[in-house]
């Protein structure tokens, strides 16, 4: 199974082309699920686990991996399904999200598929906020659900939004700084909005790059300078329909949008991020999610652009 993940680092060429590769897996029934390969470090058979007293109910135990202790979480339980049985014959997907490494216990792992973000669609309307999907797609005419792992982790860690007083943006009685936010994760949108609220900024939330670009283009059609509507953009990278790199490229190629400051804010890990920020013309990259650091970097960006 390790061969499934071999060469992940070489796949960074897909980033910035509105394409990505997805690892398919199952949680015990016919439904298939997907996860971005860039978030996967490796796939292994479930190692022996050590139980941790008073741990979260979905943590099946901890495993020692090359001298590091990792929590192993039952992804099926995390999204409200039955616990995975016979774990010694199951697989663990080792991932890096939001600066932490963890393992997700799954029933089986299928293969990697190459897709465009245009093939990835938002969850169907009406599924409600309690669902754990960020997006859906079809592979071989079968539905694949892409899990909102950030929501899963947020429910486990329950980190409060704490920001130091010095990060607050100086108030200007004549205007309020307005931010356009693009992120497919409901939890991430709430976290970003809460942080921006705490430092005194006004935010408009969108669910993906396409929706954010449409908002910007509608503002342009009104004939006013875009800076009358938004001062800067905070965008996730991996999103259905249009990723953050493509959104940035579209903005930089539009005469009336190209000067908007852009912060890319993502749980994606890897050395390619800083290079891709430069390639597509974003102003800053900030890894998710530490509220105080996020607020600090927002203030740095506003200072650099002369907005405060």
ZAMARGU-4260 file (C-alpha; in steps of 0.2 Angstrom, whole numbers, plus 5000, padded with zeros to 4 digits):
<rodrens>
0) 5000/5000/5000 | 5015/5012/5003 | 5017/5012/4984 | 5000/5021/4982 | 5008/5036/4990
5) 5025/5035/4982 | 5030/5051/4973 | 5018/5062/4981 | 5031/5076/4981 | 5032/5075/4962
10) 5014/5079/4960 | 5016/5097/4965 | 5016/5101/4947 | 4997/5099/4947 | 4995/5114/4960
15) 4991/5130/4952 | 4983/5122/4937 | 4966/5119/4945 | 4970/5101/4947 | 4973/5089/4961
20) 4975/5071/4965 | 4963/5062/4977 | 4966/5046/4987 | 4950/5036/4987 | 4945/5025/5002
25) 4930/5017/5011 | 4924/5017/5029 | 4915/5000/5028 | 4901/5001/5016 | 4899/5004/4997
30) 4901/5023/4999 | 4918/5030/4994 | 4927/5045/5001 | 4941/5055/4995 | 4956/5065/5003
35) 4968/5077/4994 | 4985/5068/4991 | 4994/5083/4996 | 4988/5081/5014 | 4993/5063/5015
40) 5011/5058/5021 | 5008/5039/5019 | 4996/5024/5021 | 5000/5010/5032 | 4991/4994/5039
45) 4985/4999/5057 | 4999/4997/5069 | 4997/4991/5087 | 4988/5005/5097 | 4989/5010/5115
50) 4973/5016/5123 | 4973/5034/5131 | 4962/5036/5146 | 4950/5050/5145 | 4954/5054/5126
55) 4940/5059/5114 | 4928/5045/5109 | 4935/5044/5091 | 4953/5042/5096 | 4956/5023/5095
60) 4973/5025/5103 | 4990/5031/5099 | 5004/5024/5089 | 5023/5026/5089 | 5029/5031/5071
65) 5048/5033/5069 | 5050/5040/5087 | 5034/5051/5086 | 5018/5047/5095 | 5002/5050/5084
70) 4984/5050/5088 | 4974/5037/5078 | 4956/5043/5075 | 4942/5032/5068 | 4936/5043/5054
75) 4920/5033/5052 | 4915/5037/5070 | 4920/5055/5067 | 4907/5058/5054 | 4893/5049/5063
80) 4895/5031/5056 | 4898/5015/5065 | 4916/5011/5072 | 4928/5002/5061 | 4930/4984/5066
85) 4945/4972/5066 | 4957/4987/5066 | 4972/4976/5064 | 4967/4972/5046 | 4962/4990/5042
90) 4972/5005/5036 | 4978/5021/5043 | 4980/5037/5032 | 4994/5048/5040 | 4990/5066/5036
95) 4996/5083/5041 | 4982/5096/5044 | 4984/5113/5052 | 5002/5110/5058 | 4998/5093/5066
100) 5001/5075/5061 | 4988/5062/5064 | 4982/5046/5058 | 4964/5042/5052 | 4958/5024/5053
105) 4949/5019/5037 | 4942/5002/5031 | 4951/5001/5015 | 4961/5011/5003 | 4957/5011/4984
110) 4968/5021/4973 | 4973/5039/4968 | 4963/5048/4954 | 4968/5064/4945 | 4954/5077/4944
115) 4951/5095/4940 | 4943/5106/4953 | 4929/5109/4941 | 4924/5091/4943 | 4923/5094/4962
120) 4906/5101/4967 | 4899/5109/4983 | 4888/5098/4994 | 4870/5096/4988 | 4859/5110/4995
125) 4849/5105/5009 | 4861/5093/5018 | 4862/5105/5032 | 4877/5111/5043 | 4879/5095/5052
130) 4886/5086/5038 | 4904/5082/5036 | 4907/5085/5017 | 4916/5100/5010 | 4913/5093/4992
135) 4907/5079/4981 | 4912/5072/4964 | 4909/5056/4954 | 4921/5043/4949 | 4915/5029/4937
140) 4898/5037/4939 | 4898/5034/4958 | 4897/5047/4971 | 4913/5051/4981 | 4911/5062/4997
145) 4926/5073/5002 | 4926/5074/5021 | 4928/5091/5030 | 4943/5085/5040 | 4945/5103/5048
150) 4928/5101/5055 | 4933/5084/5062 | 4949/5091/5070 | 4940/5106/5077 | 4927/5096/5086
155) 4941/5086/5094 | 4953/5100/5099 | 4939/5114/5102 | 4952/5128/5101 | 4946/5145/5107
160) 4949/5160/5096 | 4961/5170/5106 | 4970/5185/5100 | 4982/5197/5109 | 4976/5215/5111
165) 4990/5222/5101 | 4984/5213/5085 | 4968/5224/5085 | 4968/5235/5070 | 4967/5254/5074
170) 4949/5260/5071 | 4946/5273/5058 | 4929/5281/5061 | 4927/5286/5042 | 4928/5268/5035
175) 4929/5249/5040 | 4942/5238/5032 | 4932/5224/5022 | 4938/5207/5018 | 4932/5194/5006
180) 4935/5176/5012 | 4934/5160/5002 | 4934/5143/5010 | 4925/5127/5007 | 4925/5122/5026
185) 4911/5129/5036 | 4922/5127/5052 | 4936/5137/5043 | 4925/5151/5038 | 4918/5153/5055
190) 4936/5153/5062 | 4942/5166/5050 | 4926/5177/5053 | 4928/5176/5072 | 4947/5181/5071
195) 4943/5196/5059 | 4928/5201/5070 | 4940/5201/5085 | 4952/5213/5076 | 4938/5225/5070
200) 4937/5220/5052 | 4921/5216/5041 | 4920/5200/5032 | 4910/5193/5017 | 4911/5174/5016
205) 4911/5163/5001 | 4912/5144/4999 | 4925/5143/4985 | 4935/5152/4972 | 4922/5153/4959
210) 4909/5160/4971 | 4922/5173/4977 | 4927/5178/4959 | 4909/5180/4955 | 4907/5192/4970
215) 4922/5202/4964 | 4915/5203/4946 | 4898/5209/4951 | 4907/5222/4961 | 4917/5228/4946
220) 4901/5229/4936 | 4894/5242/4948 | 4907/5254/4941 | 4916/5258/4957 | 4934/5254/4961
225) 4935/5237/4969 | 4944/5245/4984 | 4927/5253/4988 | 4920/5235/4991 | 4935/5225/4997
230) 4952/5229/5004 | 4959/5212/5003 | 4956/5194/5001 | 4959/5178/5012 | 4957/5162/5002
235) 4959/5144/5006 | 4969/5134/4992 | 4959/5118/4989 | 4941/5122/4985 | 4928/5114/4974
240) 4925/5122/4957 | 4940/5134/4958 | 4955/5132/4969 | 4964/5147/4978 | 4979/5147/4966
245) 4967/5149/4951 | 4957/5162/4960 | 4973/5172/4963 | 4978/5170/4945 | 4961/5176/4938
250) 4962/5191/4950 | 4980/5196/4944 | 4975/5195/4926 | 4960/5206/4928 | 4964/5225/4926
255) 4952/5231/4939 | 4956/5217/4952 | 4974/5214/4950 | 4980/5226/4964 | 4969/5218/4977
260) 4980/5211/4991 | 4978/5192/4993 | 4982/5181/5008 | 4982/5162/5005 | 4977/5153/5021
265) 4977/5134/5020 | 4979/5118/5030 | 4989/5111/5015 | 5007/5107/5020 | 5023/5106/5009
270) 5038/5116/5003 | 5029/5120/4987 | 5017/5133/4995 | 5030/5147/4996 | 5035/5144/4978
275) 5017/5144/4972 | 5012/5160/4981 | 5026/5168/4971 | 5021/5159/4955 | 5003/5165/4955
280) 5006/5182/4963 | 4998/5181/4980 | 5005/5192/4993 | 5006/5180/5008 | 5004/5162/5014
285) 4998/5158/5031 | 4996/5140/5037 | 4980/5136/5047 | 4974/5139/5060 | 4982/5148/5075
290) 4971/5164/5077 | 4984/5175/5085 | 4996/5172/5071 | 4983/5174/5058 | 4978/5191/5065
295) 4996/5196/5066 | 4999/5192/5048 | 4983/5201/5043 | 4990/5216/5052 | 5007/5214/5043
300) 4999/5213/5026 | 4988/5229/5030 | 5003/5238/5035 | 5013/5233/5020 | 4999/5239/5008
305) 4997/5256/5017 | 4979/5251/5023 | 4982/5255/5041
</rodrens>
